[in-house]
Amino acid sequence: MIPEELWSYCVEHSSPEDELLARISRETHLKVLKPRMLSGPLQGKFLEMLVKMTGAKKVLEIGTFTGYATICMARGLSDGGTIQTLDKNEELEEMVRGFFKLSGLEKKIDYRLGHALDLLADSTDSFDFVFIDADKQNYTNYYDLIVERLRPGGLIVADNILWSGKVLAENRKKLDKDTAAIMAFNKKVQEDPRVENVVLPIRDGITLARKR
């Protein structure tokens, strides 16, 4: 959402990714379809710092992909904290578990495979911090399932909220399903009295919604 030169400047003046995160990024770009779904160093550090600042002990991630953001958030956990991360892509499991093992954070990461809606419906877990970065058409469904399980003062972070600028589409009658879903999610959060929220133009847009 900003010129590439300014984005590079931001990355260069932020804490750098370490060797493991750089390896995850490299292997994702070499071996996985749609590597742009990777969080990357700036967003990864942002998530890590949010988890640290909130003192979260119970983190939920919807959409693991190759585990970059998972490891970043796991690094920010308070003592005794855990992150439950959900993904339906079984083809990436071996790669992702390998990265988790290399991180030394396996005991903090609860990696579950399956459809997130089903996994969430089958559990009663509560959370301090939730990161949503999965299929866009279910963002509102994920929100409905987790907002009541979020502790007061807890934080929901949702990625891709600006959807490459498509949320500004002039012809609302011809929206693709993903864009319509993102816009519906944005409207829902904005109108929900249970949270206070802000949209940040980081990468493809991030919403922070804090439960009152």
Salt bridges, closest charged atoms under 4 A:
ASP18 OD2 - ARG75 NH2 2.61
GLU27 OE2 - ARG23 NE 2.81
GLU27 OE1 - LYS31 NZ 3.34
GLU48 OE1 - LYS45 NZ 3.20
GLU48 OE2 - LYS52 NZ 3.04
GLU93 OE2 - ARG97 NE 2.82
ASP110 OD2 - ARG112 NH2 2.77
ASP125 OD2 - ARG112 NH1 4.00
ASP128 OD1 - ARG151 NE 2.90
ASP133 OD1 - LYS136 NZ 3.34
ASP144 OD1 - LYS188 NZ 3.18
GLU148 OE2 - ARG194 NH1 2.66
GLU191 OE2 - LYS187 NZ 2.98
ASP192 OD2 - ARG194 NH2 2.90
GLU196 OE2 - ARG210 NH1 3.06
